[in-house]
Amino acid sequence: MLRNLKDLENYSINATDGEIGHVKDFFFDDDAWVIRYLVVDAGSWFSSRKVLISPISINPSNQADRTLPISLTKEQVKNSPSIDTDLPVSRQYEEQTLGYYGYANYWGGAGMWGAGMYPFAMVPGYGGYAGFGGDPVDDEQEMEAHLRAERARHRNDDPHLRSSNEVIGYHLHATDGEIGHVAGYLVDEQTWAIRYLIVDTSNWWMGHKVLVAPEWITGVHWSDRTVSIDLSREAVKAAPPYETDTAWSRQSDTALYGHYGRAGYW
């Protein structure tokens, strides 16, 4: 199921022994287009410190209560590595934080999350956790040695992390000119993959909202606050409109990708 990322802001984050705080932002990977961290305001119990929570720790949400349960205790979060949640977040910090929770690096495999598609499958012990290469690792020391080697190998990587709130409002440039601005995101609630950017075209031709898939994006530019796409303005103008009060379905996916003549991500 696809969720509007904006709907998840201010969700309560509940540890195994009580509430931690509320979601204030998301850091996404603009290479793989996946939400890598939730930025959580830990509130008065934690001196209003902001912390990063990985989707690896998140259990299925409770939409009725607007909560996101996590498989961590309050004490674990309290003792997690400190960070200034303003970007950039260094790869070294990611290594330190993921290592603190005992998680493998998400960039250590061919899948969206390590060797697989789902963040919860990276929790040690989940379904015979397979480490980086997909082969079961039974010896704890062997796993630790492998993790250390992978962290060293990727220490100087560029994390490609961006704030979802920061990119809201970026102008969208088609192959032949500007067409609107980024107004939001639709996210797969199981994989935390960003499936679409919601684009408001009203400032271009008094139009409506449309969706643009990450695979059609050719660049995200901090310097001039723009997103470039490999589509023409007329193609976007004629695209099926996105109605915020209507659930997005696989039939909607098929119609949109068919309109652009592109192969579906599914």
WORATA-V605589 format. One record per residue. N is the residue number from 1. RES is the residue in one small letter. SS is DSSP state (A for helix, B for strand, O for the rest). PSI is psi in whole degrees, 0 to 359 (NA if undefined). Layout:
N	RES	SS	PSI
N	RES	SS	PSI
This chain:
1	m	O	139
2	l	B	136
3	r	B	144
4	n	B	122
5	l	A	328
6	k	A	328
7	d	A	337
8	l	A	349
9	e	O	142
10	n	O	7
11	y	O	144
12	s	B	136
13	i	B	116
14	n	B	116
15	a	B	178
16	t	O	343
17	d	O	25
18	g	B	172
19	e	B	141
20	i	B	313
21	g	B	206
22	h	B	150
23	v	B	130
24	k	B	338
25	d	B	174
26	f	B	140
27	f	B	124
28	f	B	156
29	d	B	113
30	d	O	9
31	d	O	308
32	a	O	346
33	w	O	58
34	v	B	142
35	i	B	119
36	r	B	330
37	y	B	146
38	l	B	134
39	v	B	118
40	v	B	127
41	d	B	111
42	a	O	356
43	g	O	190
44	s	A	333
45	w	A	344
46	f	A	32
47	s	O	34
48	s	O	24
49	r	O	142
50	k	B	142
51	v	B	159
52	l	B	130
53	i	B	125
54	s	O	145
55	p	A	342
56	i	A	329
57	s	A	351
58	i	B	134
59	n	B	170
60	p	B	140
61	s	B	159
62	n	B	100
63	q	O	326
64	a	O	319
65	d	O	358
66	r	O	53
67	t	B	151
68	l	B	104
69	p	B	144
70	i	B	155
71	s	O	42
72	l	O	155
73	t	O	163
74	k	A	323
75	e	A	321
76	q	A	314
77	v	A	319
78	k	A	324
79	n	O	7
80	s	O	159
81	p	O	136
82	s	O	151
83	i	O	147
84	d	O	116
85	t	O	2
86	d	O	135
87	l	O	157
88	p	O	152
89	v	O	123
90	s	O	157
91	r	A	326
92	q	A	320
93	y	A	318
94	e	A	316
95	e	A	315
96	q	A	316
97	t	A	312
98	l	A	321
99	g	A	322
100	y	A	319
101	y	A	357
102	g	O	22
103	y	O	148
104	a	O	163
105	n	O	133
106	y	A	339
107	w	A	10
108	g	A	15
109	g	O	182
110	a	O	349
111	g	O	180
112	m	O	325
113	w	B	94
114	g	O	239
115	a	O	356
116	g	B	195
117	m	O	338
118	y	O	133
119	p	A	323
120	f	A	339
121	a	A	353
122	m	A	355
123	v	O	127
124	p	O	132
125	g	O	348
126	y	O	115
127	g	O	36
128	g	O	60
129	y	O	131
130	a	O	7
131	g	O	213
132	f	O	318
133	g	O	356
134	g	O	350
135	d	O	135
136	p	O	139
137	v	O	110
138	d	O	329
139	d	O	121
140	e	A	320
141	q	A	324
142	e	A	319
143	m	A	315
144	e	A	319
145	a	A	320
146	h	A	317
147	l	A	317
148	r	A	318
149	a	A	318
150	e	A	320
151	r	A	319
152	a	A	321
153	r	A	329
154	h	O	14
155	r	O	328
156	n	O	13
157	d	O	154
158	d	O	119
159	p	O	339
160	h	O	29
161	l	B	140
162	r	B	152
163	s	B	130
164	s	A	323
165	n	A	325
166	e	A	320
167	v	A	341
168	i	O	130
169	g	O	346
170	y	O	139
171	h	B	140
172	l	B	126
173	h	B	118
174	a	B	182
175	t	O	340
176	d	O	24
177	g	B	177
178	e	B	147
179	i	B	352
180	g	B	203
181	h	B	158
182	v	B	126
183	a	B	352
184	g	B	191
185	y	B	146
186	l	B	128
187	v	B	139
188	d	B	118
189	e	O	350
190	q	O	315
191	t	O	343
192	w	O	23
193	a	B	139
194	i	B	113
195	r	B	330
196	y	B	147
197	l	B	134
198	i	B	124
199	v	B	126
200	d	B	115
201	t	O	6
202	s	A	335
203	n	A	4
204	w	A	306
205	w	A	29
206	m	O	40
207	g	O	210
208	h	O	189
209	k	B	141
210	v	B	169
211	l	B	142
212	v	B	127
213	a	O	147
214	p	A	328
215	e	A	350
216	w	A	0
217	i	B	132
218	t	B	349
219	g	B	146
220	v	B	124
221	h	B	113
222	w	O	319
223	s	O	317
224	d	O	14
225	r	O	55
226	t	B	157
227	v	B	127
228	s	B	140
229	i	B	155
230	d	O	55
231	l	O	153
232	s	O	160
233	r	A	319
234	e	A	323
235	a	A	319
236	v	A	319
237	k	A	324
238	a	O	1
239	a	O	154
240	p	O	133
241	p	O	153
242	y	O	120
243	e	O	119
244	t	O	338
245	d	O	9
246	t	O	132
247	a	O	137
248	w	O	127
249	s	O	173
250	r	A	328
251	q	A	322
252	s	A	319
253	d	A	310
254	t	A	318
255	a	A	318
256	l	A	311
257	y	A	324
258	g	A	321
259	h	A	318
260	y	A	355
261	g	O	33
262	r	O	152
263	a	O	141
264	g	O	151
265	y	O	340
266	w	O	NA
